[in-house]
């Protein structure tokens, strides 16, 4: 990951870095790795995330089609 600092504006560069890290999922990964997650809990979490994504996608599709 690479962020350039322009005109010694570190605050702006830090903001850009945080945005990139958020987009890449670094913060989420750090949160998940803080403690051990049992395989059964991992499967349940991933299944719930997949359902959430599918519902969101369906909602957006219905909105686009005008229902």
C-alpha positions as CSV (number, residue, x, y, z in Angstrom):
1,X,0.0,0.0,0.0
2,X,1.4,3.4,-1.0
3,X,0.3,6.9,0.0
4,X,2.2,10.1,-1.0
5,X,2.5,13.1,1.3
6,X,2.0,16.3,-0.6
7,X,3.1,19.7,0.8
8,X,3.9,18.2,4.2
9,X,0.2,17.6,4.7
10,X,0.4,14.5,6.8
11,X,-3.3,14.7,8.0
12,X,-4.5,14.4,4.4
13,X,-2.1,11.5,3.7
14,X,-3.3,9.7,6.9
15,X,-6.9,10.2,5.8
16,X,-6.1,8.6,2.4
17,X,-4.3,5.7,4.1
18,X,-7.2,5.0,6.4
19,X,-9.6,5.1,3.5
20,X,-7.4,2.6,1.5
21,X,-7.1,0.3,4.5
22,X,-10.8,0.4,5.0
23,X,-11.5,-0.5,1.4
24,X,-9.0,-3.3,1.5
25,X,-10.5,-4.7,4.7
26,X,-7.4,-4.4,6.8
27,X,-9.3,-3.1,9.9
28,X,-11.8,-5.9,9.6
29,X,-9.1,-8.5,9.3
30,X,-7.3,-7.1,12.4
31,X,-10.5,-7.3,14.4
32,X,-11.1,-10.9,13.4
33,X,-7.6,-11.9,14.3
34,X,-7.6,-10.4,17.8
35,X,-9.0,-13.6,19.3
36,X,-9.4,-17.2,18.2
37,X,-12.6,-18.0,16.3
38,X,-13.9,-21.5,16.5
39,X,-14.5,-23.1,13.0
40,X,-18.2,-23.5,13.7
41,X,-18.4,-19.8,14.6
42,X,-16.5,-18.9,11.5
43,X,-18.9,-20.9,9.3
44,X,-21.9,-19.3,11.0
45,X,-20.4,-15.8,10.6
46,X,-19.5,-16.4,6.9
47,X,-23.0,-17.8,6.2
48,X,-24.7,-14.8,7.8
49,X,-22.5,-12.4,5.8
50,X,-23.4,-14.2,2.6
51,X,-27.1,-14.0,3.4
52,X,-26.7,-10.3,4.2
53,X,-24.9,-9.6,0.9
54,X,-27.5,-11.5,-1.1
55,X,-30.4,-9.6,0.6
56,X,-28.6,-6.3,-0.1
57,X,-28.1,-7.2,-3.7
58,X,-31.7,-8.3,-4.1
59,X,-32.9,-5.0,-2.5
60,X,-30.7,-3.0,-4.9
61,X,-32.0,-5.0,-7.9
62,X,-35.6,-4.5,-6.9
63,X,-35.0,-0.7,-6.4
64,X,-33.4,-0.5,-9.9
65,X,-36.4,-2.3,-11.5
66,X,-38.8,0.0,-9.7
67,X,-40.7,-2.3,-7.4
